[in-house]
Amino acid sequence: MAGAGSAAVSGAGTPVAGLAGRDLFAEGLLEFLRPAVQQLDSHVHAVRESQVELREQIDNLATELCRINEDQKVALDLDPYVKKLLNARRRVVLVNNILQNAQERLRRLNHSVAKETARRRAMLDSGVYPSGSPSK
């Protein structure tokens, strides 16, 4: 890669090769990371689905334990088990919320990266090279 001193200069006095090289590197890095981000997103989605199923199963089990406890002629104390199930359900919901927030942040980041990549590609194609930092 050419240094800043030997790079070609556009009409505005901006080094063309430096920006093009940096944009090419950024685009390559994004393309390198994209499969990992997509795989992470699909795994988070699968975990969220399993969390919802687990929460439903815990609810059903807690309901069934309460019904069994009411139907039993012999006094079985199932309340501690029901409380444990409800506590586990609360933790499942908490983890699901954390995963949902992380997935939403990942989605927004992926959208921002795609938008910035498209903007930079359009700049490269048009031959316009701004001297400032990337737009927000």
Accessible surface in RSA format (square Angstrom, percent):
REM  Atomic radii and reference values for relative SASA: ProtOr
REM  Chains: A
REM  Algorithm: Lee & Richards
REM  Probe-radius: 1.40
REM  Slices: 20
REM RES _ NUM      All-atoms   Total-Side   Main-Chain    Non-polar    All polar
REM                ABS   REL    ABS   REL    ABS   REL    ABS   REL    ABS   REL
RES MET A   1   195.19 101.1 104.23  69.0  90.97 216.6  92.96  79.0 102.24 135.4
RES ALA A   2    55.68  51.2  29.65  45.8  26.03  59.2  39.47  55.6  16.22  43.0
RES GLY A   3    45.48  56.1   0.00   N/A  45.48  56.1  37.57 103.1   7.91  17.7
RES ALA A   4    85.90  79.0  60.60  93.5  25.30  57.5  63.81  89.9  22.09  58.5
RES GLY A   5    85.40 105.3   0.00   N/A  85.40 105.3  45.90 126.0  39.49  88.5
RES SER A   6    89.17  75.4  53.72  71.7  35.45  81.7  55.73 118.7  33.44  46.8
RES ALA A   7    11.61  10.7   0.60   0.9  11.01  25.0   2.30   3.2   9.31  24.7
RES ALA A   8    68.70  63.2  53.28  82.2  15.43  35.1  64.64  91.0   4.06  10.8
RES VAL A   9    96.31  63.4  64.83  58.7  31.48  75.8  64.83  56.3  31.48  85.4
RES SER A  10    29.70  25.1  17.21  23.0  12.49  28.8  23.25  49.5   6.46   9.0
RES GLY A  11    92.66 114.3   0.00   N/A  92.66 114.3  47.98 131.7  44.68 100.1
RES ALA A  12    91.29  83.9  47.60  73.5  43.69  99.4  60.51  85.2  30.78  81.5
RES GLY A  13    50.35  62.1   0.00   N/A  50.35  62.1  24.67  67.7  25.68  57.5
RES THR A  14    13.89   9.9  11.63  11.8   2.26   5.4   9.25  12.4   4.64   7.0
RES PRO A  15    50.43  36.8  50.43  46.0   0.00   0.0  50.43  41.6   0.00   0.0
RES VAL A  16    38.42  25.3  38.42  34.8   0.00   0.0  38.42  33.4   0.00   0.0
RES ALA A  17    38.46  35.4  29.97  46.3   8.49  19.3  35.67  50.2   2.79   7.4
RES GLY A  18    31.19  38.5   0.00   N/A  31.19  38.5  26.01  71.4   5.18  11.6
RES LEU A  19    25.59  14.2  24.45  17.5   1.13   2.8  24.54  17.2   1.05   2.8
RES ALA A  20    31.69  29.1  30.44  47.0   1.25   2.8  30.62  43.1   1.07   2.8
RES GLY A  21    15.32  18.9   0.00   N/A  15.32  18.9  12.39  34.0   2.92   6.5
RES ARG A  22   125.27  52.6 120.36  61.4   4.91  11.7  63.99  87.5  61.27  37.1
RES ASP A  23     6.26   4.4   4.23   4.2   2.03   4.8   1.39   3.3   4.87   4.9
RES LEU A  24   127.37  70.9 124.69  89.2   2.68   6.7 125.08  87.8   2.29   6.2
RES PHE A  25   137.30  68.7 128.18  79.4   9.12  23.7 136.24  82.6   1.06   3.0
RES ALA A  26    31.49  28.9  29.12  44.9   2.36   5.4  31.20  43.9   0.28   0.7
RES GLU A  27    43.20  24.8  41.87  31.7   1.33   3.2   7.96  15.4  35.23  28.8
RES GLY A  28    39.80  49.1   0.00   N/A  39.80  49.1  34.38  94.4   5.42  12.1
RES LEU A  29    80.78  45.0  75.62  54.1   5.16  13.0  78.85  55.4   1.93   5.2
RES LEU A  30    44.25  24.6  41.85  29.9   2.40   6.0  41.89  29.4   2.36   6.3
RES GLU A  31    86.99  49.9  78.27  59.2   8.71  20.7  38.58  74.6  48.41  39.5
RES PHE A  32   154.82  77.5 136.84  84.8  17.97  46.8 145.20  88.0   9.62  27.5
RES LEU A  33    80.14  44.6  80.14  57.3   0.00   0.0  80.14  56.3   0.00   0.0
RES ARG A  34    59.42  24.9  55.33  28.2   4.09   9.7  31.49  43.0  27.93  16.9
RES PRO A  35    81.62  59.5  75.75  69.0   5.87  21.4  78.28  64.6   3.34  20.8
RES ALA A  36    58.39  53.7  49.40  76.2   8.99  20.5  53.31  75.1   5.08  13.5
RES VAL A  37    39.32  25.9  38.36  34.7   0.96   2.3  39.29  34.1   0.03   0.1
RES GLN A  38    99.10  55.4  91.48  66.9   7.62  18.1  32.88  70.0  66.22  50.2
RES GLN A  39   106.39  59.5 100.30  73.3   6.09  14.5  28.25  60.1  78.14  59.3
RES LEU A  40    96.26  53.6  93.54  66.9   2.72   6.8  95.77  67.3   0.49   1.3
RES ASP A  41    52.44  36.7  52.42  52.2   0.02   0.0   7.62  17.9  44.82  44.7
RES SER A  42    62.09  52.5  51.75  69.1  10.34  23.8  47.38 100.9  14.71  20.6
RES HIS A  43   100.13  54.7  99.28  69.0   0.85   2.2  58.51  60.3  41.62  48.4
RES VAL A  44    17.67  11.6  16.62  15.0   1.06   2.5  17.56  15.3   0.11   0.3
RES HIS A  45    90.47  49.4  90.47  62.9   0.00   0.0  68.15  70.2  22.33  26.0
RES ALA A  46    55.13  50.7  48.20  74.4   6.93  15.8  50.25  70.8   4.87  12.9
RES VAL A  47    62.67  41.2  61.36  55.6   1.31   3.2  62.59  54.4   0.08   0.2
RES ARG A  48    57.18  24.0  57.01  29.1   0.18   0.4   6.53   8.9  50.65  30.7
RES GLU A  49    89.26  51.2  85.39  64.6   3.87   9.2  31.59  61.1  57.67  47.1
RES SER A  50    58.25  49.2  53.28  71.1   4.97  11.5  42.33  90.1  15.93  22.3
RES GLN A  51    28.62  16.0  27.53  20.1   1.09   2.6   0.99   2.1  27.62  21.0
RES VAL A  52    50.01  32.9  49.93  45.2   0.07   0.2  50.01  43.4   0.00   0.0
RES GLU A  53   101.41  58.2 100.45  76.0   0.96   2.3  29.74  57.5  71.67  58.5
RES LEU A  54    77.99  43.4  76.10  54.4   1.88   4.7  77.55  54.5   0.44   1.2
RES ARG A  55    57.79  24.3  57.79  29.5   0.00   0.0   2.37   3.2  55.42  33.6
RES GLU A  56    93.95  53.9  92.35  69.9   1.60   3.8  32.64  63.1  61.30  50.1
RES GLN A  57   113.72  63.6 109.09  79.7   4.63  11.0  35.79  76.2  77.93  59.1
RES ILE A  58    13.40   7.6  12.62   9.4   0.78   1.9  13.36   9.6   0.05   0.1
RES ASP A  59    48.31  33.8  45.65  45.4   2.67   6.3  24.26  57.1  24.05  24.0
RES ASN A  60   101.74  70.2  95.71  92.5   6.04  14.5  27.48  66.1  74.26  71.8
RES LEU A  61    88.35  49.2  84.80  60.7   3.55   8.9  87.91  61.7   0.44   1.2
RES ALA A  62     7.45   6.8   7.21  11.1   0.24   0.6   7.45  10.5   0.00   0.0
RES THR A  63    94.47  67.2  88.54  89.8   5.93  14.1  68.19  91.6  26.27  39.7
RES GLU A  64    69.25  39.8  68.57  51.9   0.68   1.6  28.02  54.2  41.23  33.7
RES LEU A  65    32.25  18.0  32.25  23.1   0.00   0.0  32.25  22.6   0.00   0.0
RES CYS A  66    53.50  40.5  50.58  56.4   2.92   6.9  20.03  50.7  33.47  36.1
RES ARG A  67   117.07  49.2 114.83  58.5   2.24   5.3  60.41  82.6  56.67  34.3
RES ILE A  68    56.64  32.2  55.71  41.5   0.94   2.3  56.64  40.8   0.00   0.0
RES ASN A  69    44.28  30.5  31.89  30.8  12.39  29.8   1.16   2.8  43.12  41.7
RES GLU A  70   143.41  82.3 109.36  82.7  34.05  81.1  46.52  90.0  96.89  79.1
RES ASP A  71    86.65  60.7  63.25  63.0  23.40  55.3  29.93  70.4  56.71  56.6
RES GLN A  72    78.28  43.8  59.45  43.4  18.84  44.9   2.54   5.4  75.74  57.4
RES LYS A  73   200.84  98.0 161.22  98.9  39.62  94.3 122.61 110.4  78.23  83.3
RES VAL A  74   106.23  69.9 101.66  92.0   4.57  11.0 105.95  92.1   0.28   0.8
RES ALA A  75   104.59  96.2  68.84 106.2  35.75  81.3  78.51 110.6  26.08  69.1
RES LEU A  76    86.74  48.3  80.26  57.4   6.48  16.3  81.82  57.5   4.91  13.2
RES ASP A  77   100.51  70.4  81.42  81.0  19.09  45.2  39.83  93.7  60.68  60.5
RES LEU A  78    25.39  14.1  25.39  18.2   0.00   0.0  25.39  17.8   0.00   0.0
RES ASP A  79    73.55  51.5  73.10  72.8   0.45   1.1  14.20  33.4  59.35  59.2
RES PRO A  80    59.60  43.4  54.54  49.7   5.06  18.4  58.56  48.3   1.04   6.5
RES TYR A  81   121.36  56.7 120.31  68.5   1.05   2.7  72.54  54.5  48.82  60.2
RES VAL A  82    15.50  10.2  15.50  14.0   0.00   0.0  15.50  13.5   0.00   0.0
RES LYS A  83   144.66  70.6 139.24  85.4   5.42  12.9  84.65  76.2  60.02  63.9
RES LYS A  84   138.35  67.5 130.95  80.3   7.40  17.6  85.36  76.8  52.99  56.4
RES LEU A  85    32.23  17.9  31.45  22.5   0.78   2.0  32.14  22.6   0.09   0.2
RES LEU A  86    88.12  49.1  82.64  59.1   5.48  13.8  83.08  58.3   5.03  13.5
RES ASN A  87    60.35  41.6  55.63  53.8   4.72  11.4  17.30  41.6  43.05  41.6
RES ALA A  88    25.63  23.6  24.68  38.1   0.95   2.2  25.07  35.3   0.56   1.5
RES ARG A  89    74.12  31.1  74.12  37.8   0.00   0.0   7.25   9.9  66.87  40.5
RES ARG A  90   139.68  58.6 135.51  69.1   4.17   9.9  72.74  99.4  66.94  40.6
RES ARG A  91   121.86  51.2 121.54  62.0   0.32   0.8  50.69  69.3  71.17  43.1
RES VAL A  92    15.98  10.5  14.41  13.0   1.57   3.8  15.88  13.8   0.10   0.3
RES VAL A  93    39.40  25.9  39.40  35.7   0.00   0.0  39.40  34.2   0.00   0.0
RES LEU A  94    95.79  53.3  94.22  67.4   1.57   3.9  95.62  67.2   0.17   0.4
RES VAL A  95    64.72  42.6  64.63  58.5   0.09   0.2  64.72  56.2   0.00   0.0
RES ASN A  96    12.82   8.8  12.82  12.4   0.00   0.0   0.51   1.2  12.30  11.9
RES ASN A  97    69.35  47.8  68.44  66.1   0.90   2.2  17.41  41.9  51.93  50.2
RES ILE A  98   103.22  58.7 100.96  75.2   2.26   5.5 102.26  73.6   0.96   2.6
RES LEU A  99    35.29  19.7  35.26  25.2   0.03   0.1  35.29  24.8   0.00   0.0
RES GLN A 100    83.84  46.9  82.84  60.5   1.00   2.4  13.88  29.6  69.95  53.1
RES ASN A 101    92.42  63.7  90.38  87.3   2.04   4.9  18.58  44.7  73.85  71.4
RES ALA A 102    40.98  37.7  35.84  55.3   5.14  11.7  36.61  51.6   4.37  11.6
RES GLN A 103    23.82  13.3  23.04  16.8   0.78   1.9  12.31  26.2  11.51   8.7
RES GLU A 104    65.94  37.9  63.47  48.0   2.47   5.9  32.05  62.0  33.89  27.7
RES ARG A 105   153.49  64.4 148.37  75.6   5.12  12.2  46.32  63.3 107.17  65.0
RES LEU A 106    27.92  15.5  24.28  17.4   3.64   9.2  27.32  19.2   0.60   1.6
RES ARG A 107   131.15  55.1 125.06  63.8   6.09  14.5  69.80  95.4  61.36  37.2
RES ARG A 108   122.65  51.5 120.50  61.4   2.15   5.1  52.51  71.8  70.14  42.5
RES LEU A 109   108.33  60.3 103.68  74.2   4.64  11.7 107.57  75.5   0.76   2.0
RES ASN A 110    50.72  35.0  46.81  45.2   3.91   9.4   7.22  17.4  43.51  42.1
RES HIS A 111   113.68  62.1 107.30  74.6   6.37  16.3  73.94  76.2  39.74  46.2
RES SER A 112    61.78  52.2  56.46  75.3   5.32  12.3  28.55  60.8  33.23  46.5
RES VAL A 113    35.20  23.2  32.42  29.3   2.78   6.7  35.20  30.6   0.00   0.0
RES ALA A 114    46.24  42.5  39.68  61.2   6.56  14.9  41.94  59.1   4.30  11.4
RES LYS A 115   135.00  65.9 126.24  77.5   8.77  20.9  81.98  73.8  53.02  56.5
RES GLU A 116    36.85  21.2  35.16  26.6   1.70   4.0  30.18  58.4   6.67   5.4
RES THR A 117    11.63   8.3   8.69   8.8   2.94   7.0  11.22  15.1   0.42   0.6
RES ALA A 118    58.42  53.7  50.32  77.7   8.11  18.4  53.86  75.8   4.57  12.1
RES ARG A 119    66.44  27.9  58.84  30.0   7.60  18.1  51.34  70.2  15.11   9.2
RES ARG A 120    36.56  15.4  36.56  18.6   0.00   0.0  14.75  20.2  21.81  13.2
RES ARG A 121   103.37  43.4 102.73  52.4   0.63   1.5  43.22  59.1  60.15  36.5
RES ALA A 122    59.43  54.6  50.64  78.1   8.79  20.0  56.38  79.4   3.05   8.1
RES MET A 123    32.05  16.6  30.74  20.3   1.31   3.1  26.90  22.9   5.16   6.8
RES LEU A 124    50.51  28.1  35.57  25.4  14.94  37.6  35.66  25.0  14.85  40.0
RES ASP A 125   119.22  83.5  82.14  81.8  37.08  87.7  33.76  79.5  85.46  85.2
RES SER A 126    76.35  64.5  39.54  52.8  36.81  84.8  45.54  97.0  30.81  43.2
RES GLY A 127    40.98  50.5   0.00   N/A  40.98  50.5  21.70  59.6  19.28  43.2
RES VAL A 128    94.81  62.4  90.92  82.3   3.89   9.4  94.81  82.4   0.00   0.0
RES TYR A 129    35.15  16.4  22.61  12.9  12.54  32.6   6.87   5.2  28.28  34.9
RES PRO A 130    54.65  39.8  42.63  38.9  12.02  43.7  52.84  43.6   1.81  11.2
RES SER A 131   108.80  91.9  69.98  93.4  38.82  89.4  38.51  82.0  70.29  98.5
RES GLY A 132    52.51  64.8   0.00   N/A  52.51  64.8  38.43 105.5  14.08  31.5
RES SER A 133    97.40  82.3  66.39  88.6  31.01  71.4  42.78  91.1  54.62  76.5
RES PRO A 134    58.20  42.4  49.54  45.2   8.67  31.5  51.52  42.5   6.69  41.6
RES SER A 135    66.52  56.2  45.15  60.3  21.36  49.2  45.65  97.2  20.86  29.2
RES LYS A 136   232.70 113.5 167.13 102.5  65.57 156.1 142.80 128.5  89.90  95.8
END  Absolute sums over single chains surface
CHAIN  1 A     9886.1       8351.7       1534.4       6191.7       3694.4
END  Absolute sums over all chains
TOTAL          9886.1       8351.7       1534.4       6191.7       3694.4
